Amino acid sequence: MRPAPALPRRRERLGAAEARRIALGATGLAAPRPDAMAGARQLRALVERLGVVQIDSVNVLQRAHYLPAFTRLGPYPLEAFDRLAHYAPRRLFEYWGHEASLLPVRLQPHLRWRMDRAAHDAWGGMRRVQEERPELVARVLEHVRDRGPISASDIAAEEEADAPRKPGPWWDWSDVKRAIEFLFWSGQVTSARRRGFERLYDVPERVLPAEILATPTPALADAQRELVRTAARAFGVATERDLRDYYRLPVAEARARVAELVEADELLPVAVEGWRETAYLHAEAKSPRLTRASALVGPFDPLIWERPRVERLFGFRYRIEIYVPAPKRVHGYYVLPFLLGDRLVARVDLKADRQAGLLLVQSAHGEPEAPAATADALRAELATLAAWLGLDGVSVQPRGDLAPALA
């Protein structure tokens, strides 16, 4: 492809409300949820639409990767999602997308460039163990080839069992963990499934579909363009930084890919009311006339994981306070915004108390312009969430201005 020309000076304009509707439509939140319970086909289509589902270890409510589908599709059987991620025919694979993520298998060839850069781009501890202890990395790979699917802790135990027969302190748990994570980053091993939340590793040829492994590796620019294209389709309208952050692409390379997609008329530069930066509208994006969402949005959902974008779209300042000391938290530990229509109108701090069988609303705060229907709509959504989690009811604690109306 020819070097990208300068971006065109004349740009279309979008009003703030239209940009918000476009974004909600692109991420699957403009239409009402389906009446019937979603199954594998709907879940697969959703993950293809999003292009990435983030994984996180916090389990105070529900694992993060299950929540985006609930937000968009309502209650669904978790085993249907697990089948996509863990069983043949494998539809998803685990890798570093937007942090640790589940991604459509079609994107695996488009991330091989990241795997090839592991020796330079992986986190420091992983690089160091590869540089300083390559024999350990090779041994860990041998464990996976011989015994996979296998966890890092099982590999460490086997290494420890062999240690007395070898001179000197030649292993430790942290180095084994770094070695397996380097192999994972570099694509030499992959995640077969999880035991609880512990990753079980295996070699790609026993996990990924044969047709994916046989797919030729795209050129770097082609691969990155497909990642930006997928992000743009999922966002509808977004800034260059938004598009770059979706798959954590390098700045200069992402900028070049965006310019190339503009040249190809796949992205259209636009000025959005209230946005300081140029935005890029996906050429196939739709602008729904109405958005009828009524949904809780998980903290690691693509709609809200980029905080400046949330403020631009919704005028909603959102921060995850998991790592904030309890006395300094403003809204709570695990706070989910509540989407009603095309606005984020409230936020609730939620916890699944599985022993008591209750969904705990530890605080509930409304936004200044929340409509009168907010409490009723949120109450219904909390009941739906509790039932999906297998809990018997909802308990509202008296914290936050919206709590009395919910209770």
C-alpha positions as CSV (number, residue, x, y, z in Angstrom):
1,M,0.0,0.0,0.0
2,R,1.2,3.5,-0.9
3,P,2.4,5.7,2.0
4,A,-0.7,7.3,3.6
5,P,-1.4,10.9,2.6
6,A,-2.3,13.6,5.0
7,L,-5.8,13.3,6.4
8,P,-8.4,15.3,4.5
9,R,-9.1,18.8,5.8
10,R,-12.9,18.7,5.2
11,R,-14.5,16.5,7.8
12,E,-18.1,15.6,8.5
13,R,-19.6,16.6,11.9
14,L,-21.5,14.5,14.3
15,G,-23.6,15.7,17.2
16,A,-22.8,14.3,20.7
17,A,-26.1,12.4,20.9
18,E,-25.6,10.8,17.5
19,A,-22.1,9.7,18.3
20,R,-23.4,8.1,21.5
21,R,-26.1,6.2,19.6
22,I,-23.6,5.0,16.9
23,A,-21.3,3.8,19.7
24,L,-24.1,1.9,21.5
25,G,-25.3,0.4,18.2
26,A,-21.8,-0.8,17.3
27,T,-21.2,-2.5,20.6
28,G,-24.6,-4.3,20.6
29,L,-26.4,-2.1,23.1
30,A,-29.0,-0.2,21.1
31,A,-31.6,-2.9,20.6
32,P,-33.5,-4.7,23.4
33,R,-32.3,-8.0,24.6
34,P,-33.6,-11.1,22.8
35,D,-36.7,-12.7,24.3
36,A,-35.3,-16.2,24.3
37,M,-32.2,-17.3,26.2
38,A,-29.1,-16.8,24.2
39,G,-27.1,-19.9,23.0
40,A,-23.8,-20.6,21.4
41,R,-24.7,-19.0,18.1
42,Q,-25.6,-15.6,19.6
43,L,-22.6,-15.7,22.0
44,R,-20.3,-16.5,19.1
45,A,-21.8,-13.6,17.0
46,L,-21.4,-11.2,20.0
47,V,-17.7,-12.1,20.5
48,E,-17.1,-11.7,16.8
49,R,-18.7,-8.2,17.0
50,L,-16.7,-7.2,20.0
51,G,-13.4,-8.8,18.8
52,V,-12.1,-9.2,22.4
53,V,-13.4,-10.0,25.8
54,Q,-11.2,-9.1,28.7
55,I,-10.4,-11.6,31.5
56,D,-9.8,-10.5,35.1
57,S,-9.2,-12.4,38.3
58,V,-11.6,-10.5,40.5
59,N,-14.7,-12.6,41.3
60,V,-16.6,-10.6,43.8
61,L,-19.6,-10.6,41.5
62,Q,-19.0,-12.8,38.4
63,R,-15.9,-13.4,36.3
64,A,-15.3,-10.4,34.0
65,H,-15.4,-12.3,30.7
66,Y,-19.0,-13.5,31.4
67,L,-20.4,-10.1,31.9
68,P,-20.4,-8.4,28.5
69,A,-22.7,-11.2,27.1
70,F,-25.1,-10.8,30.0
71,T,-25.1,-7.0,29.5
72,R,-26.1,-7.4,25.8
73,L,-28.0,-10.7,25.7
74,G,-29.4,-11.1,29.2
75,P,-29.3,-14.4,31.2
76,Y,-27.5,-17.2,29.3
77,P,-25.9,-20.6,30.3
78,L,-22.3,-20.1,31.3
79,E,-21.4,-23.5,29.9
80,A,-22.4,-22.3,26.4
81,F,-19.7,-19.6,26.6
82,D,-17.2,-22.0,28.1
83,R,-17.7,-24.3,25.1
84,L,-16.6,-21.6,22.8
85,A,-13.5,-21.0,24.8
86,H,-12.4,-24.4,26.0
87,Y,-13.8,-27.2,23.7
88,A,-13.5,-28.2,20.1
89,P,-14.4,-26.7,17.7
90,R,-12.5,-23.9,19.4
91,R,-14.1,-20.6,18.6
92,L,-12.0,-18.4,21.0
93,F,-8.4,-18.4,22.2
94,E,-6.7,-16.7,25.1
95,Y,-4.0,-14.2,24.5
96,W,-2.8,-10.7,25.3
97,G,-5.4,-8.6,23.4
98,H,-6.7,-5.8,25.6
99,E,-4.8,-7.1,28.6
100,A,-5.5,-10.9,29.2
101,S,-8.4,-11.6,26.8
102,L,-10.5,-14.1,24.9
103,L,-10.4,-13.4,21.2
104,P,-12.0,-15.0,18.1
105,V,-9.7,-17.6,16.7
106,R,-9.6,-15.9,13.3
107,L,-7.5,-13.2,14.9
108,Q,-4.7,-15.6,16.0
109,P,-2.7,-15.1,12.8
110,H,-3.1,-11.3,13.1
111,L,-1.4,-11.4,16.5
112,R,1.6,-13.5,15.6
113,W,3.7,-10.3,15.1
114,R,3.2,-9.7,18.9
115,M,4.3,-13.2,19.6
116,D,7.4,-12.7,17.5
117,R,8.2,-9.6,19.5
118,A,8.1,-11.3,22.9
119,A,11.8,-11.2,23.5
120,H,11.6,-7.3,23.2
121,D,8.0,-6.5,24.3
122,A,7.1,-9.0,27.1
123,W,7.3,-7.8,30.6
124,G,10.7,-7.6,32.2
125,G,10.6,-10.7,34.3
126,M,9.6,-12.8,31.3
127,R,12.4,-11.4,29.2
128,R,15.0,-11.9,31.9
129,V,14.2,-15.5,32.4
130,Q,14.5,-16.1,28.7
131,E,17.8,-14.3,28.5
132,E,19.3,-15.6,31.7
133,R,17.8,-19.1,32.0
134,P,17.0,-20.4,28.4
135,E,17.5,-24.0,29.6
136,L,14.7,-23.6,32.1
137,V,12.4,-22.1,29.4
138,A,13.2,-25.1,27.2
139,R,12.5,-27.5,30.0
140,V,9.2,-25.9,30.8
141,L,8.2,-26.2,27.2
142,E,9.1,-29.9,27.3
143,H,6.9,-30.3,30.3
144,V,4.0,-28.8,28.4
145,R,4.6,-31.0,25.3
146,D,4.8,-34.1,27.4
147,R,2.1,-33.5,30.0
148,G,-0.2,-30.7,28.7
149,P,-2.8,-29.5,29.6
150,I,-0.8,-28.6,32.7
151,S,-0.6,-25.7,35.1
152,A,2.4,-23.7,36.1
153,S,2.1,-24.9,39.7
154,D,2.2,-28.6,38.4
155,I,5.3,-27.8,36.4
156,A,6.9,-26.2,39.4
157,A,6.1,-29.3,41.5
158,E,7.7,-31.6,38.9
159,E,10.8,-29.4,38.7
160,E,11.0,-29.4,42.5
161,A,10.8,-33.2,42.6
162,D,13.8,-33.4,40.2
163,A,15.8,-30.8,42.1
164,P,17.5,-33.2,44.6
165,R,19.1,-35.0,41.6
166,K,20.7,-31.9,40.3
167,P,23.4,-29.8,42.0
168,G,22.5,-26.3,43.3
169,P,19.4,-24.2,43.6
170,W,18.4,-24.4,39.9
171,W,14.7,-23.7,40.0
172,D,12.1,-21.7,41.9
173,W,8.4,-21.1,41.5
174,S,8.7,-17.5,40.2
175,D,11.1,-18.5,37.4
176,V,8.9,-21.3,36.3
177,K,5.9,-18.9,36.2
178,R,7.9,-16.4,34.3
179,A,9.1,-19.1,31.9
180,I,5.6,-20.3,31.1
181,E,4.3,-16.8,30.7
182,F,7.1,-16.0,28.2
183,L,6.2,-19.1,26.3
184,F,2.5,-18.0,26.4
185,W,3.4,-14.5,25.2
186,S,5.6,-15.9,22.4
187,G,2.8,-18.2,21.2
188,Q,4.8,-21.4,21.9
189,V,2.1,-22.5,24.3
190,T,-1.5,-21.5,24.7
191,S,-4.3,-21.9,27.2
192,A,-6.2,-25.1,26.8
193,R,-8.7,-24.2,29.6
194,R,-8.8,-23.1,33.2
195,R,-9.1,-25.0,36.4
196,G,-10.9,-22.6,38.6
197,F,-9.1,-19.5,37.5
198,E,-5.7,-21.3,37.0
199,R,-4.6,-21.5,33.4
200,L,-3.8,-24.9,32.0
201,Y,-1.2,-24.8,29.2
202,D,-0.8,-26.9,26.1
203,V,0.9,-26.6,22.8
204,P,-1.1,-24.8,20.0
205,E,-1.4,-27.8,17.8
206,R,-3.4,-29.6,20.4
207,V,-5.7,-26.6,21.1
208,L,-6.2,-24.4,18.0
209,P,-8.1,-25.5,14.9
210,A,-5.9,-26.9,12.2
211,E,-7.1,-24.4,9.6
212,I,-6.0,-21.5,11.9
213,L,-2.6,-23.0,12.4
214,A,-2.3,-23.5,8.6
215,T,-3.2,-19.9,7.9
216,P,-0.2,-18.0,6.5
217,T,1.1,-15.3,8.8
218,P,-0.1,-11.9,7.4
219,A,2.4,-9.1,6.8
220,L,2.7,-6.8,9.8
221,A,0.7,-3.9,8.3
222,D,-2.0,-6.2,7.1
223,A,-2.3,-7.8,10.5
224,Q,-2.5,-4.5,12.4
225,R,-5.0,-3.1,9.9
226,E,-7.3,-6.0,10.6
227,L,-7.0,-5.3,14.4
228,V,-7.7,-1.6,13.9
229,R,-10.6,-2.5,11.5
230,T,-12.1,-4.8,14.1
231,A,-11.8,-2.2,16.8
232,A,-13.4,0.5,14.6
233,R,-16.3,-1.8,13.8
234,A,-16.8,-2.5,17.5
235,F,-16.6,1.1,18.5
236,G,-18.6,2.7,15.6
237,V,-16.9,6.0,16.2
238,A,-13.6,6.5,18.0
239,T,-10.5,8.5,18.3
240,E,-7.1,7.3,17.2
241,R,-6.2,6.6,20.8
242,D,-9.4,4.6,21.3
243,L,-8.6,2.5,18.3
244,R,-5.0,2.0,19.4
245,D,-5.9,1.0,22.9
246,Y,-8.4,-1.7,21.9
247,Y,-5.6,-4.1,21.1
248,R,-2.8,-2.1,22.8
249,L,-1.0,-1.3,19.5
250,P,2.2,0.7,19.3
251,V,1.6,4.4,18.8
252,A,3.4,5.0,15.5
253,E,2.2,1.8,13.9
254,A,-1.4,2.3,15.0
255,R,-1.3,5.9,13.6
256,A,-0.1,4.6,10.3
257,R,-2.8,1.9,10.1
258,V,-5.5,4.4,10.9
259,A,-4.2,6.6,8.1
260,E,-4.2,3.7,5.7
261,L,-7.8,2.8,6.5
262,V,-8.8,6.4,5.9
263,E,-7.1,6.3,2.5
264,A,-9.1,3.1,1.8
265,D,-12.4,4.9,2.8
266,E,-13.0,2.3,5.6
267,L,-12.6,5.0,8.2
268,L,-14.1,8.5,7.8
269,P,-12.6,11.4,9.8
270,V,-15.3,13.3,11.6
271,A,-15.5,16.1,14.1
272,V,-17.8,15.1,17.1
273,E,-19.5,17.8,19.1
274,G,-17.5,18.2,22.4
275,W,-14.6,16.0,21.3
276,R,-11.2,17.8,21.1
277,E,-9.6,15.1,19.0
278,T,-10.5,14.0,15.5
279,A,-12.8,11.0,15.5
280,Y,-13.0,8.2,12.9
281,L,-16.4,6.8,11.9
282,H,-16.4,3.2,10.6
283,A,-17.8,3.3,7.0
284,E,-20.5,0.7,7.9
285,A,-21.5,2.1,11.2
286,K,-25.3,2.6,11.7
287,S,-27.0,5.4,13.6
288,P,-30.0,4.0,15.5
289,R,-32.8,6.4,16.0
290,L,-33.6,5.0,19.4
291,T,-31.6,3.1,22.0
292,R,-33.7,1.0,24.4
293,A,-31.0,-0.5,26.6
294,S,-31.6,-1.2,30.3
295,A,-28.4,-2.9,31.4
296,L,-25.6,-3.1,34.0
297,V,-22.2,-2.7,32.4
298,G,-19.2,-4.6,33.9
299,P,-16.0,-2.6,34.8
300,F,-14.0,-4.4,32.1
301,D,-16.6,-4.0,29.3
302,P,-15.3,-2.6,26.0
303,L,-17.9,0.2,26.3
304,I,-16.3,1.7,29.4
305,W,-12.7,0.3,29.8
306,E,-11.2,3.5,28.2
307,R,-12.2,6.1,30.8
308,P,-11.6,9.3,28.7
309,R,-13.9,7.8,26.0
310,V,-16.7,7.2,28.7
311,E,-16.4,10.9,29.6
312,R,-16.6,12.0,26.0
313,L,-19.5,9.8,25.1
314,F,-21.6,10.0,28.3
315,G,-20.2,12.9,30.4
316,F,-19.8,10.2,33.0
317,R,-16.6,10.1,35.1
318,Y,-15.9,6.5,36.0
319,R,-13.0,5.0,37.9
320,I,-12.4,1.4,39.1
321,E,-11.7,1.7,42.8
322,I,-10.6,-1.9,43.5
323,Y,-7.1,-0.8,44.3
324,V,-8.2,2.3,46.2
325,P,-8.0,2.0,50.0
326,A,-11.5,1.4,51.4
327,P,-11.8,4.8,53.3
328,K,-10.9,6.7,50.1
329,R,-13.4,5.0,47.8
330,V,-16.2,7.3,46.5
331,H,-18.6,4.7,45.0
332,G,-17.4,1.3,46.1
333,Y,-15.2,-1.7,45.4
334,Y,-16.8,-3.3,42.3
335,V,-19.0,-0.6,40.7
336,L,-21.1,-1.2,37.6
337,P,-22.6,1.7,35.7
338,F,-26.3,1.4,34.7
339,L,-27.2,2.1,31.1
340,L,-30.8,3.3,30.5
341,G,-31.6,4.3,26.9
342,D,-28.5,6.1,25.7
343,R,-27.2,7.4,29.0
344,L,-25.3,6.0,32.0
345,V,-27.7,7.1,34.7
346,A,-26.5,5.4,37.9
347,R,-23.8,3.2,39.4
348,V,-24.0,0.4,41.9
349,D,-21.4,-1.4,44.0
350,L,-22.3,-5.1,43.8
351,K,-21.2,-8.3,45.5
352,A,-22.6,-11.8,45.1
353,D,-22.9,-13.3,48.7
354,R,-23.2,-16.9,47.6
355,Q,-23.3,-18.2,51.1
356,A,-26.3,-16.1,52.0
357,G,-27.8,-16.5,48.5
358,L,-28.1,-12.7,48.0
359,L,-26.9,-10.1,45.5
360,L,-25.7,-7.3,47.8
361,V,-26.1,-3.7,46.6
362,Q,-23.5,-2.1,48.8
363,S,-24.1,1.4,47.4
364,A,-26.3,2.9,44.8
365,H,-25.7,6.4,43.3
366,G,-27.8,8.2,40.6
367,E,-26.5,10.7,38.2
368,P,-27.7,14.3,38.5
369,E,-30.0,14.0,35.4
370,A,-31.1,10.5,35.9
371,P,-34.8,10.1,34.9
372,A,-37.5,9.2,37.3
373,A,-37.7,5.7,35.9
374,T,-34.2,4.9,36.9
375,A,-34.9,3.2,40.2
376,D,-37.6,0.9,38.8
377,A,-35.6,0.0,35.8
378,L,-32.5,-0.7,37.9
379,R,-34.5,-2.8,40.4
380,A,-35.7,-5.0,37.6
381,E,-32.2,-5.4,36.2
382,L,-30.8,-6.3,39.6
383,A,-33.4,-9.0,40.0
384,T,-32.5,-10.4,36.6
385,L,-28.8,-10.4,37.5
386,A,-29.4,-12.1,40.8
387,A,-31.5,-14.9,39.2
388,W,-28.8,-15.4,36.5
389,L,-26.2,-15.8,39.3
390,G,-28.3,-18.4,41.0
391,L,-29.0,-16.1,44.0
392,D,-32.4,-15.9,45.8
393,G,-32.8,-12.2,46.1
394,V,-31.3,-8.7,46.3
395,S,-30.3,-6.9,49.5
396,V,-29.9,-3.1,49.3
397,Q,-27.6,-1.4,51.8
398,P,-28.5,2.2,52.8
399,R,-25.5,3.9,51.1
400,G,-25.9,6.3,48.2
401,D,-28.7,8.7,47.2
402,L,-30.4,6.0,45.0
403,A,-30.5,3.4,47.7
404,P,-33.8,4.4,49.4
405,A,-35.7,4.2,46.1
406,L,-34.2,0.9,45.3
407,A,-34.9,-0.6,48.7
